[in-house]
Each structure stands twice: as C-alpha cells, then as structure tokens.
Amino acid sequence: MKRFRLPQTRLIPHKRPLFVLTTVSFLLLASGCGGKVNSAQPVTGATPSAASAPATTAPATPAATAEAIQATPEPAATPAPAAADGSSQQDDAIAGTLAGMTLEEKIGQMLLVGISGKTAGAEAQKMIAEDKVGGIILYSSNVGSLKELVTLTNDLKKSNNGNPAPLFMSIDQEGGKVSRLPDEYAAFPSNAAVGQGGNAAAAGTMGGLLAKAVKSSGFNMDFAPVLDINSNPKNPVIGSRSFGNNAELISRLGIAEMKGLEEEGVIPVVKHYPGHGDTSVDSHLELPVIGKSAAELAKLEWLPFQAAIQEKADAVMVAHILFPKLDPDRPASLSKVIIGQQLRGQMGYEGVVVTDDLTMGAIVKNYSLPAAAVDTVLAGSDILLVAHEYKNEQAVRAALLKSVKDGTIPESRIDESVYRILALKAKYQLSDDAVPVPDLTGLNQDIIAWRKPFMQK
C-alpha cells in the first residue's frame, strides 16, 4: 500500500502557522546507556499519576511578574493543539495522519539523532528505516566537502522513503566559532560582531543568508538564533555566540535573524531557554547551576524568549541548567516547572520544544539517560535530541516505548507532541527530495558583501 506524505502547505512568514491543506486522504500502514543517577538530584521517571504536558494560556508580556509565573498551577493535559487558523479541514488532515501512525512511528518522530561519519552508514539507515526517527542533526565530524555533504543529506533522506513524514535535516550553523558548513561556503561572522552594530536589518539579512546556505546543502532546520544574553564574562560556552549583553539588543537582532531564516523556508530553533548566558560551566561537560529566582530571570534572561514567543517562534531549545530556586531536582530540560508551568503555561508557548543534546555531560554524568528521556516528555518536550551514539538512541527509544506501554506516559501525551511536529513539517513544506550540488558563486558573493563591516571589527 502506498504511504502518502503530509499535505503541502504555504509558508506565511511572521504569522501564526497557517496550513493550506489539500483534500488528499491519508492512507498509512498499520503496521543503556546513561550516567549514574545522582541521589541528590534524582531522575526517577514519573509515575502514571504524573500530569501530562500542560495546556497553554494567553502569552505573557515581558512585563509579566515572576510571582505570577511561580503561582501558576500545573495545567492539565489537553488534546492535540488545533491548527492555527482553526480550520477543521486542517485539523482533520494532520489528525488523520497521526491516527494512522503506530506507536513506534510516533515515538520515532520525537527523536532527532546524530550519526557517525561522513556517509549514511548502517546504523544511520537503521535509525531512519527501522526506528522511524523524525530528524537528523549533522556536526563538523559529519561534514566533508560540499559534494560529500550533499551526497550525505540526500542519502539520509532517501532512507526515509516510506515513513510517515519527511525528516528534519538540522544543523548548528550560527556563524563565528559555531559553523558546520564545508569550506566551500564563505564564512559568517559571529553574532557578537553583528551585535556591535546594533542593526536589526543586518541581523535579518544574516538569517536569510544562513537559511540559503544550509538549504543549498539539503538542510531544513537551523539551531539558531542564539537568544542568550552574554552577562557573565567567565561563561565558557556562550561568549561571542551572543549578540551582546542586554536584552533589548538581543531581542531585536535575534527576532530579526529568526524571521530571516523563516522567510527563506528554514525552521529556526531559538536557544537556549531559559538562558545560558550567566553560566560559568559548559553544559557539554558538566551540569551548570544558576541560583537566580524567577523574579531575577524575568528581568533579563527570559525577555528575548518572551519576545520570540510573541513573534510566534516555531521551535525553542531548552538548556541543561539547574535552577534550584525554580526546581531543585531537575534541570530546565527535564523540569515540569520550567517547561510546563513557565514556558508553556505562563508564557503561552504553543510551538515545538526541543531538548539540548541529552548525551551531554550535564545529563549523562548526573542522571539516567532513559529516565531523563521519560521525564523530559512528561515535562512538555516534543523533540529529544540524541546527538551521539546509536546505543543512546536505542536506549531513549526503548525507554519511551516502555513508558507508554506501562502507563507512565499517556499515549495522548505522545500524540500532543507528534501533532505539533507534523504541523511544523507541514507548515514548512518539508520534503525528502534530493538537492543538487549547488553553485555557490552568487551566494558567497552576497555573504562576502554583507559581512564586510563585521569582519573588520
């Protein structure tokens, strides 16, 4: 039986997701690794009585008080979110796709995984063809020449043939020191260099150029812009990745970059909520701890993210940072308080929540990876980033499947996330079509012309 793709939609920048769906019907086939648990900060995996992902409320303004956020009760679970324009046809189309998916396919859509090497090896193909993962992330270790990269992205997408939805093909392409594209592309300056000019139009152009660059190699999602405020000079991981040290600047330039990416048809993922700028520890290596209260975060770190939410951000990445005054037991990426009550509840965020890489030291040195995977879903995350090692993807997938089957995670909670994921893929008209090796002459000329004032700083 032929498996139909998600309906194609028209992307409308700067507005709530509008899905212009066809009337095509959907026929679908029915078809341990982890760190030692830290007793002081245990991840136990929630019981069946734990609440599912929260309902959303009206978006909060940047002036929303921290007291209101702290007082917000944990919302009850809600049905799958409706399409943005309320069209029953749109609801029915995505709901129809979802209803035809097996549990294994639904869990797969929630996994965004890394691979080994510069080719689509056996493990990568198994994760796509057998585990039905919803997305891939590529790092510098996966990137060779331009031709090699395009061959890789095309081969990965080809492996997705027959699965219920196209792949998220993602990359960290920020500019500056976080640049993953091949040497054939003209280099992008850091956000800090762009931020010195304070020009939102320049940041918007940057977003558009980043989108054109990653799209030409076969990507459709970029983990950018960085909305962290560079408020701690001892921060080992943010620094020049930030546009600067004040919320107003980062909000203006970050939103402009986000919209530039959107307008060129690439999904932006804003990061790292609730704010990584005041850490003195690299979460790739250890678990950072920030002793700020909700009131303090509301005055600085939260402001760019609230601005992004007001501008209908499609996806938000949540950081592995412990905020003891908000949740003493779990870092933001695993916390019902920070994701459920604050981001989704008080701030009214309705889009896709993505975890930072669950194989980073902040998680695997302090928590059980399978239990962390369960906790982050119960907290409200939609996509779990598992960037390293096939065995880690296997452990996370098995934990989620088991937790649904034993009732720890209600299947309705899985459906809520998968609905959001399918809706986002439909909004951006994702496909697994192959791309040709691009001629970069014109694009590189545009990048070089745009970057001149920033490369001189």
Buried (B, 14 or more C-beta within 10 A) or exposed (E): EEBBBBBBBEBBEEEEBBBBBEEEEBEBEEEEBBBEBBEEBBBEBBEEEBBBBBBBBEBBEBEBEBEEBBEBEBBEEBEBBBBBBEBEBBBBBBBBBBEBBBBBBBBBBBBBBBBEEBBBEEBBBBBBBEBBBBBBBBBEEBBBEBEBBBBBBBBBBBBBEEBBBBBBBBBBBBBBEBBBBBEBBBBBBBBBBBBBBBBBEBBBBBBBBBBBBBBBBBBBBBBBBBBBBBBBEEBBBBBBBBBBBBBEBBBBBBBBBBBBBBBBBBBBBBBBBBBBBBBEBBBBEBBBBBEBBBEBBBBBBBBBBBBBBBBBBBBBBBBBBBBEBBBEBBBBBBBBBBBBBBBBBBBBBBBBBBBBBBBBBBBBBBBBBBBBBBBBBBBBBBBBBBBBBBEBBBBBBBBBBBBBEEEBBBEEBBBBBBBBBBBBBBBBBBBBEEBEBBEBEEBBEBBEEBBEBBEEE
